[in-house]
Amino acid sequence: MAVHEPAMPGIALNRFGLGTRPDDTAPADGRQWLLEQLGRYEPRPAAWDPLPASGDLVRDTVARQREIRDTPSDQQAPAREALRKAQRQHYLDAIDMRTLSALDAPTPFVERLVHFWANHFAISAENPAVAMLAGSFEADAIRPHVLGRFEDMVLAVERHPAMLLFLNQNASIGPGSVAATRATRRNPAQQRGLNENLAREIMELHTLGVRSGYGQEDVTEFARALTGWSVAGLGAPDTPRRGVELDQGTGYAFQAERHEPGPRTVLGRRYGQAGQQQAAAIIRDFARADATARHVATKLARHFVADNPPPAVVERLARAYRDHGGELKPVYQALIASPEAWRPAPAKFKTPWEWLLSSLRGLGRTDLQGVRVAALMQQLGQPLWRPGSPAGYDDVAGSWAAPDALMRRVELAGRLASLPDAGMDARQLAPRLLPGQLGEATATALSRAESGRTAMALLLVSPEFLRR
């Protein structure tokens, strides 16, 4: 299939990237520009430097919770409120770091992939402790692995305290474990047992996908294998002792006394590994499964190509995944090579995050002075790291193109166009932001706008800018 060459720079910058900046030079070869980014990506850009390690955040929270418990009951409420405020501030700071990292990213294609995977492995920050850890989850579990092997990213994600707390894995105890037996002796009336949340979401959302052949017994067996995976100080001691393995950097802890003893059989395969390696072996097999290859390929094709991804693209990406043992770079290379991804018609409607980010980049912003990203994302209906479901935010137009949602973008476009440094001429800016993609109707509307501010606002909500 022929590719519409004049549109390729705009497709590379806007569909694969994060939106064009005024000072961007349109790449002569869009595909090559994307491929080169795979060798230039920095997992920890300067914007993330102020982020505390998740292990430090966990230890600080555990220490403050202990202080609260040791405080007279009539003085505990203010201390709890102070802890919640501190956790909320960590969340807000991380949102700003994420945004700053994206505004001037030298590898915007890979930055988009980071956002894609963070939504694939969604956490939801309603829990203050999860909110506090949301930034470190993306920085430590997603960013270092986005160009590596999928199984390594899955293991980093599932062991991160944000995921463990979000899905209540820290409360899961093997019914036949040492800890459960001891607890039953102390208080026979209090039942402790499995929590299957993490096992189910790993299988259904993170790896194999729904209707891929597993049953309830497979979920339960996998949940038994996962017992003992916990968070330091929350279901596991925060200082090393016999039977406890700690990762001081992340705050992950494996507590052997909570692990259900014995072999497990999942999807017809027997796993006799001891301790935390049992669940890790199961996850590695999930990551290498054909069902996972197809699940990952479908989601990537939906994100970059079309809400209903072409079967040929899905098969091409799945084959690259299988042929390279779950290495992700070859999958991205197959995506870039897919002619369907370069069709001129903008098939994808921007999510609120994509639209706000591309708007700020289009206005040339490299700082957040005067921009409260968390509040704006709340207004737009997509608060960061808060999808409310382990499935993450939808990636299709039907979820974001309703009339009321569009009106919120129109209102916000006017405010963005009024920012102190938004005084560029929209008529001159439009061809740079939408190289090869600016339509005649939009160009005419911009030329007839009654003011520069109105023209800029019209550009930000034009059909071409709303899509990628």
C-alpha positions as CSV (number, residue, x, y, z in Angstrom):
1,M,0.0,0.0,0.0
2,A,1.3,3.4,-0.9
3,V,2.2,5.9,1.9
4,H,1.2,9.5,1.5
5,E,4.7,10.9,1.8
6,P,3.9,14.6,2.6
7,A,1.9,13.5,5.7
8,M,4.6,11.3,7.1
9,P,6.4,13.9,9.2
10,G,3.1,14.9,10.8
11,I,2.2,11.3,11.5
12,A,5.6,10.6,13.0
13,L,5.4,13.7,15.2
14,N,1.8,13.5,16.2
15,R,0.6,9.9,15.9
16,F,3.7,8.2,17.2
17,G,5.1,11.1,19.2
18,L,3.6,13.5,21.7
19,G,2.7,16.4,19.4
20,T,4.8,18.9,17.5
21,R,6.7,21.7,19.2
22,P,7.1,25.1,17.4
23,D,10.8,24.6,17.1
24,D,10.6,21.0,15.9
25,T,12.1,20.3,12.5
26,A,9.9,17.9,10.6
27,P,11.9,14.7,10.0
28,A,12.7,14.0,6.4
29,D,12.1,10.3,7.0
30,G,9.5,9.7,9.7
31,R,10.2,6.0,10.1
32,Q,13.9,6.5,10.5
33,W,13.3,9.3,13.1
34,L,11.3,6.9,15.2
35,L,13.8,4.0,14.9
36,E,16.6,6.2,16.0
37,Q,14.8,7.1,19.2
38,L,15.0,3.4,20.3
39,G,18.8,4.0,20.7
40,R,18.7,7.4,22.4
41,Y,16.2,6.9,25.2
42,E,17.1,7.9,28.7
43,P,15.2,5.9,31.3
44,R,15.7,8.5,34.0
45,P,15.6,12.0,32.6
46,A,16.4,15.1,34.7
47,A,12.7,15.9,35.3
48,W,12.5,12.8,37.5
49,D,15.6,13.6,39.6
50,P,13.6,14.9,42.7
51,L,11.6,11.7,42.9
52,P,12.3,9.8,46.2
53,A,12.9,6.0,45.9
54,S,9.8,4.0,46.6
55,G,11.5,2.1,49.3
56,D,12.2,5.4,51.1
57,L,8.6,6.4,50.8
58,V,7.4,3.1,52.1
59,R,9.7,3.2,55.1
60,D,8.7,6.8,55.9
61,T,5.0,5.9,55.8
62,V,5.5,2.8,58.0
63,A,7.5,4.9,60.5
64,R,4.8,7.6,60.6
65,Q,2.0,5.1,61.0
66,R,3.8,3.6,64.0
67,E,4.2,7.1,65.5
68,I,0.5,7.7,65.0
69,R,-0.4,4.4,66.8
70,D,1.9,5.4,69.7
71,T,0.2,8.8,69.9
72,P,-2.7,9.3,72.4
73,S,-6.0,8.6,70.6
74,D,-7.3,12.2,70.9
75,Q,-4.2,13.5,69.0
76,Q,-4.1,10.9,66.2
77,A,-6.5,12.7,63.7
78,P,-4.1,15.6,63.0
79,A,-1.2,13.3,62.5
80,R,-3.2,11.1,60.1
81,E,-4.3,14.2,58.1
82,A,-0.7,15.4,57.9
83,L,0.3,12.0,56.5
84,R,-2.4,12.1,53.9
85,K,-1.4,15.6,52.8
86,A,2.2,14.4,52.5
87,Q,1.2,11.5,50.4
88,R,-1.0,13.7,48.2
89,Q,1.9,16.1,47.7
90,H,4.1,13.3,46.5
91,Y,1.4,12.4,44.0
92,L,1.1,16.0,42.7
93,D,4.9,16.4,42.5
94,A,5.1,13.2,40.4
95,I,2.4,14.4,38.0
96,D,4.5,17.5,37.4
97,M,7.6,15.4,36.9
98,R,5.8,13.2,34.3
99,T,4.6,16.3,32.5
100,L,7.9,18.1,32.4
101,S,9.6,14.9,31.2
102,A,7.2,14.8,28.3
103,L,7.1,18.5,27.4
104,D,10.7,18.5,26.0
105,A,11.4,14.8,25.6
106,P,14.1,14.1,23.1
107,T,12.6,10.7,22.3
108,P,8.8,11.4,22.3
109,F,7.9,8.1,20.7
110,V,9.5,6.2,23.5
111,E,7.9,8.6,26.0
112,R,4.5,7.8,24.5
113,L,5.3,4.1,25.0
114,V,6.0,4.7,28.7
115,H,2.6,6.3,29.0
116,F,1.0,3.4,27.1
117,W,2.6,0.7,29.3
118,A,1.7,2.7,32.5
119,N,-1.9,2.5,31.4
120,H,-1.7,-1.2,30.4
121,F,-0.4,-1.9,34.0
122,A,-2.8,0.5,35.5
123,I,-2.9,1.4,39.2
124,S,-5.5,3.7,40.7
125,A,-4.5,6.3,43.2
126,E,-7.6,6.5,45.3
127,N,-5.7,4.9,48.1
128,P,-3.3,7.6,49.5
129,A,-0.4,5.1,49.8
130,V,-0.8,4.1,46.1
131,A,-1.1,7.8,45.1
132,M,2.2,8.5,47.0
133,L,3.9,5.7,45.0
134,A,2.4,6.3,41.6
135,G,5.3,8.3,40.3
136,S,7.9,5.8,41.5
137,F,5.9,3.0,39.9
138,E,6.2,4.6,36.5
139,A,9.8,5.7,37.0
140,D,11.1,2.4,38.5
141,A,8.9,-0.4,37.1
142,I,8.0,1.0,33.6
143,R,10.7,3.4,32.3
144,P,13.7,1.1,32.7
145,H,12.0,-1.8,30.9
146,V,10.1,-0.1,28.1
147,L,12.7,-1.2,25.5
148,G,13.6,-4.5,27.1
149,R,11.9,-7.9,27.6
150,F,8.2,-7.9,28.4
151,E,8.7,-10.5,31.1
152,D,11.2,-8.2,33.0
153,M,8.7,-5.3,32.9
154,V,5.9,-7.6,34.2
155,L,8.0,-8.8,37.1
156,A,9.1,-5.3,38.0
157,V,5.5,-4.1,37.9
158,E,3.9,-6.9,39.9
159,R,6.6,-6.6,42.7
160,H,6.3,-2.9,43.0
161,P,4.6,-1.7,46.2
162,A,2.1,0.4,44.3
163,M,0.7,-2.6,42.5
164,L,0.8,-4.8,45.5
165,L,-1.1,-2.2,47.6
166,F,-3.5,-1.4,44.8
167,L,-4.6,-5.0,44.5
168,N,-4.4,-5.8,48.2
169,Q,-1.7,-8.5,47.7
170,N,-0.1,-7.5,51.0
171,A,-3.2,-9.1,52.7
172,S,-2.9,-12.4,51.0
173,I,-1.9,-15.4,53.1
174,G,-1.5,-19.0,52.1
175,P,-4.2,-21.0,54.0
176,G,-1.7,-23.7,54.7
177,S,1.2,-21.4,55.4
178,V,3.1,-21.0,58.7
179,A,1.6,-17.6,59.3
180,A,-2.0,-18.8,58.8
181,T,-1.4,-21.8,61.1
182,R,0.0,-19.5,63.8
183,A,-2.8,-17.0,63.4
184,T,-5.4,-19.6,63.7
185,R,-4.0,-20.9,66.9
186,R,-4.0,-17.4,68.3
187,N,-7.6,-16.6,67.2
188,P,-9.5,-19.4,65.5
189,A,-12.5,-17.1,64.8
190,Q,-10.5,-14.8,62.5
191,Q,-10.1,-16.3,59.1
192,R,-7.1,-15.3,56.9
193,G,-6.6,-16.5,53.4
194,L,-6.0,-15.8,49.8
195,N,-6.6,-12.6,47.9
196,E,-6.9,-13.4,44.2
197,N,-6.9,-9.8,42.9
198,L,-3.3,-9.7,41.7
199,A,-3.4,-13.2,40.2
200,R,-6.6,-12.4,38.3
201,E,-5.4,-9.1,36.9
202,I,-2.0,-10.5,35.8
203,M,-3.7,-13.1,33.8
204,E,-6.7,-11.2,32.5
205,L,-5.2,-7.7,31.9
206,H,-1.4,-7.8,32.0
207,T,-0.5,-10.9,30.1
208,L,-2.8,-13.6,28.7
209,G,-6.0,-11.6,28.2
210,V,-9.6,-12.6,28.6
211,R,-10.9,-15.8,27.0
212,S,-7.4,-17.2,26.6
213,G,-8.1,-20.6,28.1
214,Y,-7.5,-20.3,31.8
215,G,-10.1,-21.1,34.4
216,Q,-10.9,-20.2,38.0
217,E,-8.7,-23.0,39.4
218,D,-5.8,-21.6,37.5
219,V,-6.4,-18.2,39.1
220,T,-6.6,-19.7,42.5
221,E,-3.4,-21.8,42.0
222,F,-1.6,-18.8,40.8
223,A,-2.8,-16.8,43.8
224,R,-1.4,-19.5,46.1
225,A,1.9,-19.2,44.3
226,L,1.9,-15.4,44.8
227,T,1.4,-15.6,48.6
228,G,4.3,-14.0,50.4
229,W,4.7,-11.2,47.9
230,S,4.3,-8.1,50.1
231,V,5.4,-4.6,51.1
232,A,8.0,-4.0,53.7
233,G,6.3,-3.1,57.0
234,L,2.9,-3.9,55.6
235,G,2.4,-7.6,56.2
236,A,6.1,-8.0,56.3
237,P,8.8,-6.7,58.7
238,D,10.8,-3.7,57.5
239,T,14.1,-5.1,58.9
240,P,15.6,-8.3,57.6
241,R,14.9,-11.5,59.6
242,R,14.8,-15.2,58.9
243,G,12.4,-16.0,56.0
244,V,12.1,-12.4,54.8
245,E,13.8,-11.1,51.6
246,L,13.8,-7.4,51.1
247,D,14.4,-5.0,48.2
248,Q,15.4,-1.9,50.0
249,G,15.2,0.2,46.8
250,T,11.5,-0.5,46.0
251,G,10.1,-1.6,49.4
252,Y,9.1,-5.0,48.1
253,A,9.4,-7.9,50.6
254,F,8.9,-11.6,50.3
255,Q,7.7,-13.2,53.5
256,A,8.2,-16.9,53.3
257,E,6.0,-17.6,56.3
258,R,3.0,-16.4,54.3
259,H,3.7,-18.5,51.3
260,E,1.5,-21.4,50.6
261,P,3.8,-24.5,50.6
262,G,3.9,-27.1,47.9
263,P,3.9,-27.3,44.1
264,R,1.3,-25.5,42.0
265,T,-0.3,-26.5,38.7
266,V,-1.3,-23.7,36.4
267,L,-2.6,-24.1,32.9
268,G,-1.6,-27.8,33.0
269,R,2.0,-27.1,34.0
270,R,3.5,-28.0,37.3
271,Y,5.7,-25.6,39.2
272,G,7.7,-27.0,42.1
273,Q,10.0,-23.9,42.7
274,A,10.4,-22.7,46.3
275,G,9.4,-19.4,47.6
276,Q,9.0,-16.3,45.5
277,Q,10.5,-18.0,42.5
278,Q,7.4,-20.1,42.0
279,A,5.2,-17.2,41.1
280,A,8.1,-15.6,39.1
281,A,8.4,-18.8,37.0
282,I,4.6,-18.8,36.3
283,I,4.8,-15.1,35.2
284,R,7.7,-15.8,32.9
285,D,5.7,-18.5,31.2
286,F,2.6,-16.2,30.9
287,A,4.9,-13.6,29.3
288,R,6.1,-16.1,26.7
289,A,2.6,-17.4,25.8
290,D,1.1,-17.0,22.4
291,A,-2.0,-15.5,24.1
292,T,0.2,-12.8,25.6
293,A,1.8,-12.0,22.3
294,R,-1.6,-11.5,20.7
295,H,-2.9,-9.5,23.7
296,V,0.0,-7.1,23.7
297,A,0.0,-6.8,19.9
298,T,-3.8,-6.0,19.9
299,K,-3.4,-3.2,22.4
300,L,-0.4,-1.7,20.7
301,A,-2.2,-1.7,17.3
302,R,-5.3,-0.2,18.9
303,H,-3.2,2.6,20.4
304,F,-1.2,3.5,17.4
305,V,-3.2,2.5,14.4
306,A,-7.0,2.3,14.9
307,D,-9.7,1.7,17.5
308,N,-10.5,-1.5,15.6
309,P,-6.9,-2.5,14.7
310,P,-6.4,-4.2,11.4
311,P,-5.9,-8.0,11.9
312,A,-2.8,-7.9,9.6
313,V,-1.1,-5.4,12.0
314,V,-2.0,-7.5,15.1
315,E,-0.6,-10.6,13.5
316,R,2.6,-8.8,12.4
317,L,3.3,-7.5,15.9
318,A,2.4,-10.8,17.6
319,R,4.8,-12.6,15.2
320,A,7.6,-10.2,16.1
321,Y,6.9,-10.7,19.8
322,R,6.9,-14.5,19.4
323,D,10.0,-14.6,17.1
324,H,12.0,-12.5,19.5
325,G,11.0,-14.1,22.8
326,G,9.1,-11.2,24.1
327,E,11.7,-8.6,23.3
328,L,9.8,-5.3,22.8
329,K,12.1,-3.4,20.4
330,P,11.4,-5.8,17.5
331,V,7.7,-5.3,18.1
332,Y,8.0,-1.5,17.9
333,Q,10.1,-1.9,14.8
334,A,7.3,-4.0,13.2
335,L,4.8,-1.4,14.2
336,I,6.9,1.4,12.6
337,A,7.2,-0.7,9.4
338,S,3.4,-1.3,9.2
339,P,2.0,0.7,6.3
340,E,-1.4,0.7,8.0
341,A,0.1,2.9,10.7
342,W,1.0,5.6,8.2
343,R,-2.4,6.1,6.6
344,P,-3.0,9.8,6.2
345,A,-6.5,9.9,7.8
346,P,-6.0,10.5,11.6
347,A,-7.7,7.5,13.0
348,K,-7.1,8.1,16.7
349,F,-8.9,10.6,18.8
350,K,-6.6,12.0,21.5
351,T,-7.3,11.2,25.1
352,P,-7.4,14.2,27.5
353,W,-3.8,13.5,28.5
354,E,-2.6,13.3,24.9
355,W,-4.6,16.5,24.0
356,L,-3.3,18.6,27.0
357,L,0.3,17.4,26.5
358,S,0.2,18.2,22.7
359,S,-1.4,21.5,23.4
360,L,1.3,22.5,25.9
361,R,4.0,21.3,23.5
362,G,2.4,23.1,20.7
363,L,2.5,26.3,22.7
364,G,6.2,25.8,23.2
365,R,6.0,25.2,27.0
366,T,9.0,23.6,28.7
367,D,7.8,24.6,32.3
368,L,4.6,24.4,34.2
369,Q,4.5,28.0,35.6
370,G,0.8,28.9,35.7
371,V,-0.3,25.3,34.7
372,R,-1.8,23.0,37.3
373,V,-1.7,19.7,35.5
374,A,-3.5,17.6,38.1
375,A,-6.4,20.0,38.3
376,L,-6.7,20.3,34.5
377,M,-6.7,16.5,34.1
378,Q,-9.4,16.3,36.7
379,Q,-11.4,18.8,34.7
380,L,-10.9,16.9,31.5
381,G,-12.0,13.6,33.0
382,Q,-8.8,11.7,33.0
383,P,-7.0,12.2,36.4
384,L,-3.5,10.8,36.1
385,W,-2.9,7.4,37.6
386,R,-6.6,7.2,38.7
387,P,-8.6,5.2,36.2
388,G,-10.7,3.7,38.9
389,S,-10.1,0.2,37.5
390,P,-7.2,-2.2,36.9
391,A,-8.2,-2.1,33.2
392,G,-6.9,1.4,32.9
393,Y,-8.3,4.2,30.7
394,D,-10.1,3.3,27.5
395,D,-8.1,3.9,24.3
396,V,-11.0,4.5,21.9
397,A,-12.8,7.6,20.6
398,G,-16.1,6.6,22.1
399,S,-14.8,7.2,25.6
400,W,-13.5,10.7,25.0
401,A,-15.5,12.4,22.1
402,A,-18.8,13.0,23.9
403,P,-20.2,16.6,23.5
404,D,-19.7,17.5,27.1
405,A,-16.1,16.3,27.0
406,L,-15.5,18.4,23.9
407,M,-16.9,21.4,25.5
408,R,-14.4,21.0,28.4
409,R,-11.6,21.1,25.8
410,V,-13.0,24.1,24.1
411,E,-13.2,26.0,27.5
412,L,-9.7,24.9,28.4
413,A,-8.3,25.8,25.0
414,G,-9.4,29.4,25.6
415,R,-7.5,29.4,28.9
416,L,-4.4,27.9,27.4
417,A,-4.5,30.4,24.6
418,S,-4.4,33.2,27.2
419,L,-1.3,32.0,28.9
420,P,1.4,34.7,29.1
421,D,3.7,33.0,26.6
422,A,0.9,31.8,24.2
423,G,1.2,34.9,22.0
424,M,2.3,33.2,18.8
425,D,0.5,33.7,15.5
426,A,-1.8,30.6,15.2
427,R,-1.9,31.0,11.4
428,Q,1.9,30.7,11.2
429,L,2.0,28.1,13.9
430,A,-0.6,25.7,12.4
431,P,1.4,24.4,9.5
432,R,4.4,23.7,11.8
433,L,2.3,21.8,14.3
434,L,0.4,19.9,11.6
435,P,2.9,19.4,8.8
436,G,1.1,17.9,5.8
437,Q,-2.1,17.6,7.9
438,L,-3.7,21.1,8.1
439,G,-7.0,21.2,6.2
440,E,-8.3,24.1,4.2
441,A,-11.4,24.6,6.4
442,T,-9.2,25.0,9.5
443,A,-6.7,27.3,7.8
444,T,-9.7,29.5,6.7
445,A,-11.2,29.5,10.2
446,L,-7.9,30.6,11.6
447,S,-7.4,33.4,9.1
448,R,-10.9,34.8,9.9
449,A,-10.6,34.6,13.7
450,E,-11.4,37.9,15.4
451,S,-8.2,37.8,17.6
452,G,-5.0,36.0,18.0
453,R,-6.2,34.4,21.2
454,T,-9.3,33.1,19.4
455,A,-7.3,31.8,16.5
456,M,-5.0,29.9,18.9
457,A,-8.0,28.4,20.8
458,L,-9.5,27.3,17.5
459,L,-6.3,25.6,16.5
460,L,-6.2,23.6,19.7
461,V,-9.7,22.3,19.1
462,S,-9.5,21.9,15.4
463,P,-10.4,18.5,14.0
464,E,-6.8,17.9,12.9
465,F,-5.4,18.8,16.3
466,L,-8.0,16.7,18.3
467,R,-6.8,13.6,16.4
468,R,-3.5,12.0,15.8
